[in-house]
Amino acid sequence: LKPVDLPLEGSGPLYEQLARSLKRAILEGRFAAGVRLPATRSLARTLGISRNTVIGAYELLCAEQLTSTRGGSGSWVTDIARQTFGTRSRGAVGPQSRYAARTRKLGPSTLAARKPQLRFDLHYGEPLLRPSLFRSWRRKLGAAALRAGPRYPDARGFPALRRSIAEYLARRRGISCTADDVQIVSGTQQALALVARVVLNEGDVAVLEDPHYQHLMHCLVAHGARIRGVRVDNEGLVVSELAKQKPRLVCVTPSHQFPSGAVMSLPRRMELLQFAASQGAWVFEDDYDSEFQYRRRPLPALRSLDLSDRVIYAGTFSKTLFPSLRLGFIVCPAGLREDLFKAKRLEDFGCPTIEQAALATFLQNRQFEKHLRKSVAELSRRRSVLIEGLQQHAADLIEIEDTGAGVHLIVWLKDTRYPQLERLLELAAKRELGLYPIHPYYQKPPARPGLLLGYAGLSDASIRVAAKLFGQCLRDL
Ligand SMILES: Cc1ncc(COP(=O)(O)O)c(C=O)c1O
Protein backbone atom coordinates (compact mmCIF):
# COMPACT_ATOMS: atom_id res chain seq x y z
CA LEU A 1 0.00 0.00 0.00
CA LYS A 2 1.30 3.42 -0.96
CA PRO A 3 0.05 6.89 0.03
CA VAL A 4 -1.33 7.42 -3.54
CA ASP A 5 -3.72 4.51 -2.97
CA LEU A 6 -5.49 6.45 -0.24
CA PRO A 7 -5.70 10.05 -1.44
CA LEU A 8 -6.91 12.61 1.11
CA GLU A 9 -8.98 15.39 -0.44
CA GLY A 10 -8.11 18.03 2.11
CA SER A 11 -11.37 19.18 3.68
CA GLY A 12 -12.39 18.49 7.27
CA PRO A 13 -10.50 16.65 10.02
CA LEU A 14 -7.79 14.25 8.84
CA TYR A 15 -9.36 11.11 10.35
CA GLU A 16 -12.58 11.86 8.44
CA GLN A 17 -10.66 12.34 5.21
CA LEU A 18 -8.91 9.03 5.72
CA ALA A 19 -12.20 7.30 6.54
CA ARG A 20 -13.73 8.60 3.28
CA SER A 21 -10.73 7.44 1.31
CA LEU A 22 -10.82 3.97 2.89
CA LYS A 23 -14.57 3.78 2.34
CA ARG A 24 -14.08 4.42 -1.33
CA ALA A 25 -11.38 1.77 -1.50
CA ILE A 26 -13.72 -0.72 0.17
CA LEU A 27 -16.66 0.13 -2.11
CA GLU A 28 -14.44 -0.16 -5.17
CA GLY A 29 -13.34 -3.62 -4.01
CA ARG A 30 -9.74 -2.68 -3.40
CA PHE A 31 -10.23 -4.06 0.12
CA ALA A 32 -12.47 -7.06 -0.50
CA ALA A 33 -15.00 -8.47 1.98
CA GLY A 34 -13.33 -10.54 4.63
CA VAL A 35 -9.98 -8.82 4.21
CA ARG A 36 -8.22 -7.32 7.17
CA LEU A 37 -7.36 -3.59 6.94
CA PRO A 38 -3.69 -2.73 7.48
CA ALA A 39 -2.60 -2.55 11.09
CA THR A 40 -3.06 0.97 12.46
CA ARG A 41 0.60 1.44 13.33
CA SER A 42 1.82 0.41 9.88
CA LEU A 43 -0.78 2.49 7.99
CA ALA A 44 0.10 5.52 10.10
CA ARG A 45 3.75 5.06 9.18
CA THR A 46 2.97 4.60 5.46
CA LEU A 47 0.85 7.74 5.31
CA GLY A 48 3.02 9.79 7.64
CA ILE A 49 0.14 10.56 10.02
CA SER A 50 -0.49 9.79 13.67
CA ARG A 51 -1.77 6.43 14.77
CA ASN A 52 -4.69 8.11 16.57
CA THR A 53 -5.86 9.52 13.24
CA VAL A 54 -5.94 6.02 11.76
CA ILE A 55 -7.74 4.67 14.82
CA GLY A 56 -10.31 7.47 14.47
CA ALA A 57 -10.87 6.60 10.80
CA TYR A 58 -11.23 2.87 11.58
CA GLU A 59 -13.79 3.66 14.28
CA LEU A 60 -15.85 5.64 11.78
CA LEU A 61 -15.80 2.75 9.26
CA CYS A 62 -16.83 0.38 12.01
CA ALA A 63 -19.72 2.69 13.00
CA GLU A 64 -20.84 2.66 9.35
CA GLN A 65 -20.74 -1.17 9.46
CA LEU A 66 -18.27 -1.33 6.60
CA THR A 67 -15.78 -3.04 8.92
CA SER A 68 -15.99 -4.99 12.16
CA THR A 69 -13.46 -5.66 14.86
CA ARG A 70 -13.34 -9.39 15.46
CA GLY A 71 -12.60 -9.72 19.12
CA GLY A 72 -10.36 -6.69 19.12
CA SER A 73 -7.81 -8.11 16.66
CA GLY A 74 -7.88 -5.62 13.80
CA SER A 75 -10.57 -4.27 11.42
CA TRP A 76 -12.11 -6.63 8.89
CA VAL A 77 -14.13 -5.61 5.84
CA THR A 78 -17.68 -6.86 6.36
CA ASP A 79 -19.81 -8.86 3.96
CA ILE A 80 -22.15 -5.91 3.45
CA ALA A 81 -19.32 -4.19 1.63
CA ARG A 82 -19.21 -7.11 -0.82
CA GLN A 83 -21.93 -5.39 -2.84
CA THR A 84 -19.55 -3.31 -4.84
CA PHE A 85 -21.08 -1.54 -7.77
CA GLY A 86 -18.19 -1.96 -10.14
CA THR A 87 -16.41 1.02 -11.56
CA ARG A 88 -19.30 2.51 -13.48
CA SER A 89 -18.28 6.01 -14.50
CA ARG A 90 -19.99 8.81 -12.62
CA GLY A 91 -19.65 11.04 -15.68
CA ALA A 92 -22.26 12.24 -18.12
CA VAL A 93 -25.58 10.49 -18.69
CA GLY A 94 -28.04 11.25 -21.46
CA PRO A 95 -31.04 13.48 -20.66
CA GLN A 96 -33.35 11.54 -18.37
CA SER A 97 -36.57 13.31 -19.29
CA ARG A 98 -37.99 15.21 -22.22
CA TYR A 99 -37.70 18.33 -20.08
CA ALA A 100 -33.99 17.75 -19.52
CA ALA A 101 -33.51 17.03 -23.22
CA ARG A 102 -35.10 20.36 -24.08
CA THR A 103 -33.09 22.32 -21.51
CA ARG A 104 -29.87 20.81 -22.86
CA LYS A 105 -30.63 22.31 -26.25
CA LEU A 106 -31.07 25.86 -24.96
CA GLY A 107 -28.51 28.39 -26.15
CA PRO A 108 -26.22 30.22 -23.75
CA SER A 109 -27.87 32.67 -21.40
CA THR A 110 -27.29 36.40 -21.87
CA LEU A 111 -26.84 36.58 -18.10
CA ALA A 112 -23.94 34.15 -18.37
CA ALA A 113 -22.33 36.43 -20.97
CA ARG A 114 -21.69 39.08 -18.32
CA LYS A 115 -18.04 39.94 -17.84
CA PRO A 116 -17.97 40.77 -14.14
CA GLN A 117 -14.36 41.86 -13.91
CA LEU A 118 -14.82 44.85 -16.22
CA ARG A 119 -14.87 48.31 -14.70
CA PHE A 120 -17.16 49.85 -17.31
CA ASP A 121 -19.72 47.14 -17.80
CA LEU A 122 -22.80 48.10 -19.83
CA HIS A 123 -24.52 44.82 -19.05
CA TYR A 124 -28.33 44.97 -19.14
CA GLY A 125 -29.81 43.82 -15.86
CA GLU A 126 -27.39 45.50 -13.47
CA PRO A 127 -29.39 47.23 -10.76
CA LEU A 128 -29.27 50.87 -9.78
CA LEU A 129 -27.57 50.85 -6.39
CA ARG A 130 -28.73 53.54 -3.99
CA PRO A 131 -26.97 53.12 -0.64
CA SER A 132 -29.88 54.71 1.23
CA LEU A 133 -32.18 52.01 -0.15
CA PHE A 134 -30.01 49.29 1.29
CA ARG A 135 -29.76 50.94 4.69
CA SER A 136 -33.50 51.21 4.85
CA TRP A 137 -33.98 47.67 3.51
CA ARG A 138 -31.73 46.28 6.23
CA ARG A 139 -33.87 47.92 8.93
CA LYS A 140 -37.04 46.64 7.31
CA LEU A 141 -35.67 43.12 7.15
CA GLY A 142 -34.69 43.22 10.82
CA ALA A 143 -38.13 44.37 11.89
CA ALA A 144 -39.83 41.87 9.57
CA ALA A 145 -37.79 38.99 10.97
CA LEU A 146 -39.30 39.68 14.39
CA ARG A 147 -42.84 39.88 13.02
CA ALA A 148 -42.93 37.26 10.30
CA GLY A 149 -42.87 34.11 12.42
CA PRO A 150 -41.39 30.72 11.66
CA ARG A 151 -44.43 28.88 10.28
CA TYR A 152 -44.99 27.81 6.70
CA PRO A 153 -46.22 30.85 4.77
CA ASP A 154 -49.50 31.23 2.92
CA ALA A 155 -48.32 30.03 -0.49
CA ARG A 156 -50.40 32.72 -2.20
CA GLY A 157 -48.29 35.36 -0.49
CA PHE A 158 -47.98 37.41 2.69
CA PRO A 159 -51.46 38.96 3.16
CA ALA A 160 -50.24 42.53 3.80
CA LEU A 161 -48.06 42.36 0.69
CA ARG A 162 -50.88 41.11 -1.51
CA ARG A 163 -53.05 43.97 -0.24
CA SER A 164 -50.38 46.62 -0.77
CA ILE A 165 -49.71 45.38 -4.28
CA ALA A 166 -53.40 45.52 -5.20
CA GLU A 167 -53.55 49.12 -3.92
CA TYR A 168 -50.33 50.07 -5.67
CA LEU A 169 -51.58 48.63 -8.97
CA ALA A 170 -54.78 50.63 -8.74
CA ARG A 171 -52.83 53.85 -8.09
CA ARG A 172 -50.00 53.42 -10.56
CA ARG A 173 -51.05 50.93 -13.24
CA GLY A 174 -54.79 51.50 -13.53
CA ILE A 175 -55.53 47.90 -12.58
CA SER A 176 -58.54 47.12 -10.43
CA CYS A 177 -58.03 43.94 -8.51
CA THR A 178 -58.18 42.80 -4.91
CA ALA A 179 -55.59 41.08 -2.73
CA ASP A 180 -57.41 37.81 -3.51
CA ASP A 181 -56.37 38.08 -7.15
CA VAL A 182 -52.67 38.47 -6.37
CA GLN A 183 -50.21 35.60 -6.27
CA ILE A 184 -46.73 36.45 -4.99
CA VAL A 185 -44.00 34.73 -7.00
CA SER A 186 -40.22 34.80 -7.15
CA GLY A 187 -40.06 37.09 -10.18
CA THR A 188 -41.37 37.12 -13.73
CA GLN A 189 -39.46 33.96 -14.43
CA GLN A 190 -41.52 31.96 -11.98
CA ALA A 191 -44.69 33.78 -13.03
CA LEU A 192 -44.30 32.47 -16.57
CA ALA A 193 -43.28 28.98 -15.43
CA LEU A 194 -46.51 28.71 -13.39
CA VAL A 195 -48.61 30.18 -16.18
CA ALA A 196 -47.12 27.72 -18.68
CA ARG A 197 -47.97 24.89 -16.33
CA VAL A 198 -51.62 25.86 -16.03
CA VAL A 199 -52.40 26.92 -19.61
CA LEU A 200 -50.03 25.02 -21.92
CA ASN A 201 -49.56 21.39 -22.81
CA GLU A 202 -46.41 20.17 -24.54
CA GLY A 203 -46.69 21.12 -28.20
CA ASP A 204 -49.06 24.06 -27.68
CA VAL A 205 -48.11 27.25 -29.48
CA ALA A 206 -46.82 30.20 -27.50
CA VAL A 207 -46.13 33.46 -29.29
CA LEU A 208 -43.27 35.67 -28.26
CA GLU A 209 -42.48 39.08 -29.58
CA ASP A 210 -39.53 39.14 -31.95
CA PRO A 211 -37.21 40.43 -30.48
CA HIS A 212 -37.85 39.22 -26.94
CA TYR A 213 -36.42 38.62 -23.48
CA GLN A 214 -34.42 35.43 -23.77
CA HIS A 215 -35.11 33.91 -20.35
CA LEU A 216 -38.85 33.82 -20.84
CA MET A 217 -38.29 32.08 -24.17
CA HIS A 218 -36.09 29.51 -22.44
CA CYS A 219 -38.79 28.92 -19.85
CA LEU A 220 -41.38 28.17 -22.55
CA VAL A 221 -39.04 25.97 -24.57
CA ALA A 222 -38.19 23.97 -21.46
CA HIS A 223 -41.91 23.53 -20.79
CA GLY A 224 -42.31 22.03 -24.25
CA ALA A 225 -44.24 24.83 -25.93
CA ARG A 226 -43.83 25.42 -29.65
CA ILE A 227 -42.45 28.94 -29.90
CA ARG A 228 -43.51 31.28 -32.66
CA GLY A 229 -42.05 34.75 -33.04
CA VAL A 230 -44.27 37.58 -34.21
CA ARG A 231 -42.59 40.78 -35.23
CA VAL A 232 -42.81 44.10 -33.49
CA ASP A 233 -43.08 47.49 -35.18
CA ASN A 234 -43.24 50.94 -33.62
CA GLU A 235 -46.76 50.27 -32.33
CA GLY A 236 -45.71 47.05 -30.62
CA LEU A 237 -46.65 43.47 -31.52
CA VAL A 238 -48.13 43.18 -35.03
CA VAL A 239 -51.34 41.57 -33.81
CA SER A 240 -52.71 40.92 -37.31
CA GLU A 241 -50.02 38.25 -37.71
CA LEU A 242 -51.22 36.26 -34.71
CA ALA A 243 -54.17 34.50 -36.29
CA LYS A 244 -52.12 32.21 -38.51
CA GLN A 245 -50.11 30.98 -35.50
CA LYS A 246 -53.17 29.89 -33.46
CA PRO A 247 -51.44 30.55 -30.12
CA ARG A 248 -52.73 29.47 -26.74
CA LEU A 249 -50.49 32.01 -25.06
CA VAL A 250 -49.18 35.36 -26.26
CA CYS A 251 -46.39 36.99 -24.26
CA VAL A 252 -46.07 40.74 -24.58
CA THR A 253 -44.26 43.71 -23.03
CA PRO A 254 -46.79 46.39 -24.02
CA SER A 255 -45.58 49.19 -21.75
CA HIS A 256 -42.04 49.11 -23.10
CA GLN A 257 -41.29 46.38 -25.58
CA PHE A 258 -38.16 44.47 -24.65
CA PRO A 259 -35.69 45.18 -26.07
CA SER A 260 -36.88 47.43 -28.94
CA GLY A 261 -38.54 49.96 -26.62
CA ALA A 262 -41.80 50.31 -28.60
CA VAL A 263 -44.90 51.20 -26.60
CA MET A 264 -47.96 49.27 -27.74
CA SER A 265 -50.51 51.68 -29.22
CA LEU A 266 -54.09 51.75 -27.99
CA PRO A 267 -55.52 50.33 -31.25
CA ARG A 268 -53.07 47.42 -31.03
CA ARG A 269 -53.98 46.81 -27.40
CA MET A 270 -57.66 46.64 -28.29
CA GLU A 271 -56.91 44.38 -31.25
CA LEU A 272 -54.89 42.02 -29.03
CA LEU A 273 -57.62 41.83 -26.38
CA GLN A 274 -60.20 41.22 -29.08
CA PHE A 275 -58.06 38.43 -30.52
CA ALA A 276 -57.55 36.80 -27.11
CA ALA A 277 -61.25 36.96 -26.25
CA SER A 278 -62.43 35.61 -29.59
CA GLN A 279 -59.79 32.87 -29.89
CA GLY A 280 -59.72 31.83 -26.25
CA ALA A 281 -56.00 32.67 -26.06
CA TRP A 282 -54.22 33.91 -22.93
CA VAL A 283 -52.07 37.01 -22.85
CA PHE A 284 -49.06 37.17 -20.53
CA GLU A 285 -48.39 40.85 -19.83
CA ASP A 286 -44.78 41.27 -18.69
CA ASP A 287 -44.73 44.72 -17.09
CA TYR A 288 -41.08 44.62 -16.07
CA ASP A 289 -39.96 48.26 -16.23
CA SER A 290 -42.99 50.45 -16.93
CA GLU A 291 -42.19 52.75 -14.02
CA PHE A 292 -39.14 54.10 -15.81
CA GLN A 293 -40.61 56.64 -18.22
CA TYR A 294 -38.66 59.85 -18.58
CA ARG A 295 -40.80 61.97 -20.88
CA ARG A 296 -44.36 61.05 -20.09
CA ARG A 297 -46.49 59.28 -17.57
CA PRO A 298 -46.52 55.50 -18.05
CA LEU A 299 -49.60 54.26 -19.91
CA PRO A 300 -51.89 52.12 -17.75
CA ALA A 301 -51.35 48.39 -18.05
CA LEU A 302 -52.96 46.32 -20.82
CA ARG A 303 -54.74 44.44 -18.05
CA SER A 304 -56.63 47.65 -17.17
CA LEU A 305 -58.50 47.39 -20.51
CA ASP A 306 -59.24 43.69 -20.27
CA LEU A 307 -62.93 43.11 -19.69
CA SER A 308 -62.81 39.52 -20.91
CA ASP A 309 -60.32 38.47 -18.22
CA ARG A 310 -57.78 36.99 -20.61
CA VAL A 311 -54.73 38.95 -19.46
CA ILE A 312 -52.37 37.45 -16.90
CA TYR A 313 -50.48 40.42 -15.54
CA ALA A 314 -46.95 39.84 -14.19
CA GLY A 315 -45.04 42.46 -12.23
CA THR A 316 -41.57 42.26 -10.73
CA PHE A 317 -39.41 44.12 -8.20
CA SER A 318 -36.26 43.20 -10.12
CA LYS A 319 -36.05 46.57 -11.86
CA THR A 320 -37.78 48.81 -9.34
CA LEU A 321 -35.74 47.42 -6.41
CA PHE A 322 -33.07 44.83 -7.24
CA PRO A 323 -33.09 41.42 -8.93
CA SER A 324 -31.56 39.38 -6.09
CA LEU A 325 -34.76 40.07 -4.13
CA ARG A 326 -36.55 37.51 -6.34
CA LEU A 327 -40.03 38.84 -5.71
CA GLY A 328 -42.77 39.56 -8.19
CA PHE A 329 -46.49 38.94 -8.55
CA ILE A 330 -49.23 37.74 -10.84
CA VAL A 331 -52.64 39.34 -11.08
CA CYS A 332 -54.61 36.20 -11.83
CA PRO A 333 -57.62 36.14 -14.13
CA ALA A 334 -60.56 34.69 -12.18
CA GLY A 335 -60.64 31.57 -14.34
CA LEU A 336 -57.02 30.66 -13.60
CA ARG A 337 -56.74 31.86 -10.04
CA GLU A 338 -57.10 28.59 -8.17
CA ASP A 339 -54.93 26.74 -10.68
CA LEU A 340 -52.15 29.29 -10.29
CA PHE A 341 -52.40 29.21 -6.49
CA LYS A 342 -52.05 25.43 -6.55
CA ALA A 343 -49.16 25.51 -9.00
CA LYS A 344 -47.26 27.89 -6.70
CA ARG A 345 -48.00 25.79 -3.62
CA LEU A 346 -46.76 22.65 -5.34
CA GLU A 347 -43.70 24.45 -6.62
CA ASP A 348 -42.24 25.80 -3.38
CA PHE A 349 -44.88 26.39 -0.67
CA GLY A 350 -44.54 30.13 -1.13
CA CYS A 351 -41.90 32.86 -1.16
CA PRO A 352 -39.84 33.61 1.96
CA THR A 353 -42.00 35.44 4.52
CA ILE A 354 -39.40 37.84 5.92
CA GLU A 355 -38.64 39.47 2.58
CA GLN A 356 -42.34 39.65 1.76
CA ALA A 357 -43.15 41.28 5.11
CA ALA A 358 -40.32 43.81 4.70
CA LEU A 359 -41.53 44.63 1.20
CA ALA A 360 -45.09 45.05 2.46
CA THR A 361 -43.94 47.73 4.92
CA PHE A 362 -41.92 49.39 2.18
CA LEU A 363 -45.03 49.64 0.01
CA GLN A 364 -47.44 50.52 2.81
CA ASN A 365 -45.55 53.58 4.01
CA ARG A 366 -45.05 54.77 0.43
CA GLN A 367 -41.27 54.55 0.75
CA PHE A 368 -41.34 52.43 -2.38
CA GLU A 369 -42.89 55.22 -4.41
CA LYS A 370 -40.44 57.72 -2.98
CA HIS A 371 -37.63 55.39 -3.96
CA LEU A 372 -39.13 55.12 -7.46
CA ARG A 373 -39.20 58.88 -7.88
CA LYS A 374 -35.55 59.12 -6.90
CA SER A 375 -34.61 56.20 -9.15
CA VAL A 376 -36.39 57.73 -12.12
CA ALA A 377 -34.50 61.01 -11.63
CA GLU A 378 -31.20 59.17 -11.26
CA LEU A 379 -31.74 56.88 -14.23
CA SER A 380 -32.93 59.72 -16.41
CA ARG A 381 -29.69 61.56 -15.67
CA ARG A 382 -27.54 58.51 -16.38
CA ARG A 383 -29.40 58.00 -19.62
CA SER A 384 -28.75 61.59 -20.71
CA VAL A 385 -25.09 61.30 -19.77
CA LEU A 386 -24.80 58.14 -21.89
CA ILE A 387 -26.58 59.68 -24.87
CA GLU A 388 -24.47 62.84 -24.72
CA GLY A 389 -21.29 60.78 -24.43
CA LEU A 390 -22.25 58.58 -27.37
CA GLN A 391 -23.09 61.62 -29.46
CA GLN A 392 -19.83 63.26 -28.56
CA HIS A 393 -17.59 60.26 -29.24
CA ALA A 394 -19.35 58.13 -31.82
CA ALA A 395 -22.14 60.13 -33.49
CA ASP A 396 -20.97 59.42 -37.04
CA LEU A 397 -20.64 55.66 -36.46
CA ILE A 398 -23.84 54.77 -34.65
CA GLU A 399 -27.55 55.34 -34.55
CA ILE A 400 -29.05 55.68 -31.09
CA GLU A 401 -32.56 54.44 -30.48
CA ASP A 402 -33.87 56.51 -27.61
CA THR A 403 -37.37 55.64 -26.51
CA GLY A 404 -37.20 57.79 -23.39
CA ALA A 405 -37.90 54.84 -21.11
CA GLY A 406 -36.42 51.81 -19.40
CA VAL A 407 -32.90 51.06 -18.21
CA HIS A 408 -31.18 50.38 -21.51
CA LEU A 409 -30.48 51.94 -24.88
CA ILE A 410 -30.10 50.34 -28.27
CA VAL A 411 -27.29 51.48 -30.50
CA TRP A 412 -27.09 50.34 -34.14
CA LEU A 413 -23.64 50.20 -35.69
CA LYS A 414 -23.59 51.99 -39.03
CA ASP A 415 -20.50 50.66 -40.80
CA THR A 416 -19.82 47.51 -38.83
CA ARG A 417 -20.66 44.06 -40.17
CA TYR A 418 -21.36 40.97 -38.07
CA PRO A 419 -17.90 39.41 -38.57
CA GLN A 420 -16.37 42.57 -37.06
CA LEU A 421 -18.68 42.59 -34.07
CA GLU A 422 -16.76 39.95 -32.11
CA ARG A 423 -13.59 41.96 -32.64
CA LEU A 424 -15.33 45.09 -31.34
CA LEU A 425 -16.37 43.27 -28.16
CA GLU A 426 -12.79 42.05 -27.68
CA LEU A 427 -11.32 45.50 -28.21
CA ALA A 428 -13.78 46.83 -25.67
CA ALA A 429 -13.03 44.12 -23.11
CA LYS A 430 -9.31 44.94 -23.36
CA ARG A 431 -10.21 48.47 -22.27
CA GLU A 432 -12.40 47.17 -19.42
CA LEU A 433 -15.55 48.09 -21.30
CA GLY A 434 -18.34 45.50 -21.34
CA LEU A 435 -20.44 45.61 -24.53
CA TYR A 436 -23.24 43.19 -25.40
CA PRO A 437 -24.78 42.53 -28.81
CA ILE A 438 -28.51 42.71 -29.36
CA HIS A 439 -28.90 39.97 -31.97
CA PRO A 440 -29.21 37.11 -29.39
CA TYR A 441 -32.61 38.60 -28.56
CA TYR A 442 -33.88 38.15 -32.11
CA GLN A 443 -35.09 35.00 -33.83
CA LYS A 444 -33.20 36.10 -36.93
CA PRO A 445 -30.31 38.54 -36.50
CA PRO A 446 -31.23 42.05 -37.70
CA ALA A 447 -29.63 43.26 -40.94
CA ARG A 448 -26.97 45.29 -39.15
CA PRO A 449 -25.42 44.62 -35.77
CA GLY A 450 -26.49 46.50 -32.69
CA LEU A 451 -25.70 46.69 -29.00
CA LEU A 452 -27.89 46.66 -25.94
CA LEU A 453 -26.41 49.13 -23.48
CA GLY A 454 -27.58 48.85 -19.88
CA TYR A 455 -26.58 51.90 -17.86
CA ALA A 456 -28.35 51.45 -14.53
CA GLY A 457 -25.33 49.98 -12.77
CA LEU A 458 -22.75 52.69 -13.64
CA SER A 459 -22.20 56.13 -12.11
CA ASP A 460 -22.30 59.26 -14.30
CA ALA A 461 -18.51 59.42 -14.28
CA SER A 462 -18.14 55.77 -15.34
CA ILE A 463 -20.74 56.24 -18.07
CA ARG A 464 -18.73 59.16 -19.47
CA VAL A 465 -15.60 57.03 -19.58
CA ALA A 466 -17.55 54.12 -21.09
CA ALA A 467 -18.86 56.32 -23.91
CA LYS A 468 -15.38 57.61 -24.65
CA LEU A 469 -13.90 54.11 -24.68
CA PHE A 470 -16.70 52.97 -26.95
CA GLY A 471 -15.86 55.72 -29.46
CA GLN A 472 -12.19 54.72 -29.37
CA CYS A 473 -13.00 51.05 -29.95
CA LEU A 474 -15.19 51.87 -32.94
CA ARG A 475 -12.44 53.98 -34.47
CA ASP A 476 -9.81 51.30 -33.83
CA LEU A 477 -12.01 48.82 -35.62
C1 LIG B 1 -38.40 41.75 -20.42
C2 LIG B 1 -38.10 41.40 -19.02
N1 LIG B 1 -39.03 40.78 -18.27
C3 LIG B 1 -38.81 40.46 -17.00
C4 LIG B 1 -37.62 40.74 -16.38
C5 LIG B 1 -37.41 40.41 -14.93
O1 LIG B 1 -37.42 39.08 -14.66
P1 LIG B 1 -37.44 38.60 -13.15
O2 LIG B 1 -38.63 39.23 -12.49
O3 LIG B 1 -37.55 37.13 -13.23
O4 LIG B 1 -36.17 39.06 -12.51
C6 LIG B 1 -36.61 41.35 -17.11
C7 LIG B 1 -35.32 41.60 -16.46
O5 LIG B 1 -34.35 41.93 -17.03
C8 LIG B 1 -36.87 41.70 -18.44
O6 LIG B 1 -35.94 42.32 -19.17
PDBQT file of the ligand as one rigid body, heavy atoms in Angstrom, charges set to zero:
ROOT
HETATM    1  C1  LIG A 501     -38.401  41.747 -20.422  1.00  0.00    +0.000 C 
HETATM    2  C2  LIG A 501     -38.097  41.402 -19.016  1.00  0.00    +0.000 A 
HETATM    3  N1  LIG A 501     -39.031  40.779 -18.272  1.00  0.00    +0.000 NA
HETATM    4  C3  LIG A 501     -38.809  40.460 -17.001  1.00  0.00    +0.000 A 
HETATM    5  C4  LIG A 501     -37.617  40.736 -16.383  1.00  0.00    +0.000 A 
HETATM    6  C5  LIG A 501     -37.411  40.410 -14.928  1.00  0.00    +0.000 C 
HETATM    7  O1  LIG A 501     -37.421  39.083 -14.663  1.00  0.00    +0.000 OA
HETATM    8  P1  LIG A 501     -37.443  38.599 -13.148  1.00  0.00    +0.000 P 
HETATM    9  O2  LIG A 501     -38.625  39.226 -12.494  1.00  0.00    +0.000 OA
HETATM   10  O3  LIG A 501     -37.552  37.129 -13.229  1.00  0.00    +0.000 OA
HETATM   11  O4  LIG A 501     -36.170  39.055 -12.509  1.00  0.00    +0.000 OA
HETATM   12  C6  LIG A 501     -36.613  41.349 -17.111  1.00  0.00    +0.000 A 
HETATM   13  C7  LIG A 501     -35.322  41.604 -16.460  1.00  0.00    +0.000 C 
HETATM   14  O5  LIG A 501     -34.346  41.935 -17.034  1.00  0.00    +0.000 OA
HETATM   15  C8  LIG A 501     -36.867  41.697 -18.444  1.00  0.00    +0.000 A 
HETATM   16  O6  LIG A 501     -35.936  42.315 -19.174  1.00  0.00    +0.000 OA
ENDROOT
TORSDOF 0
